[in-house]
Structure formats: C-alpha cells, structure tokens
C-alpha cells in the first residue's frame, strides 16, 4: 500500500518578533526630532497593537515606522490588520490587530481553488490550518505553487511536509 504524503497550510506570526518590532518602533520614535514634545504611544497587548499620536500625520508616520520594523523582523504586512484612525481625547488612536490562523471563509476559498485545479489531493480544515494530503509528492508541490500564486489576504506558510 502506498503511503500518503501531506503538508499543512498555516498562517502564523511569531509574537516575540512583533514585540521586538514594537520596541524598535518606540526606540526610533524617542530618537526622532520630528516627534520631540509629542505624546506618542505604541503598546502591544496580547495580539493587538495600540497606537496613540497627536494628529493624523504623526499617526501615519508611526504606522510607517512600525511596518518597516515589522518587515525587517520577518513579519508579513498581511499579518497586521490596520484599524481606523479615531479621535481620542486630544489626539488620535489606531488599533492594529495581529492576524494568526486562517479563518473558515479563507480556508474554504483555498479548498475551492484546489478542487478547481483538478490536482489529485484532499484538503481538510483543521481548526485554523489546512491539511493537504495526496499520494504523489509532485501533486503536493503543484498545490504549493498554486497557493503561492494566489492572494488570500493572509500570509500562508507551508509546514509539516511529509
């Protein structure tokens, strides 16, 4: 009997790297001349980053700094969901959510694309990841290529390849 091969499709973010990016952002904000005398806060709590700034212009600068630091730390921008800039007291605030896992709708979309490709593999949803199984490793490689070419709005990684 032939042994089935498989791999998992996941969307994971290393929260330690997110914390490092937040700390580097705080450090750069403290050193920049254009932020002197401004009340700017960058805070990570759980899987959300809370940003406070005096005005919209400063907020966009802080978000830009944070995104640059995140990319340098190997965090995909697809893993950071920007909230709306809202007025808060004397300034503005913005929440950034760190996205981990693949939600059901995106998982169904991935499975639908795999089925439409007619590659002989099976896909199943396992909580916040997908397991792709098939008899031939070449078929699995084809599926990986297919998924890399499409954009599902989340950062996909391929793990546990056996």
Order of alpha helices (4+ residues) and beta strands (2+ residues): beta-alpha-beta-beta-alpha-beta-beta-beta-alpha-beta-beta-alpha-beta
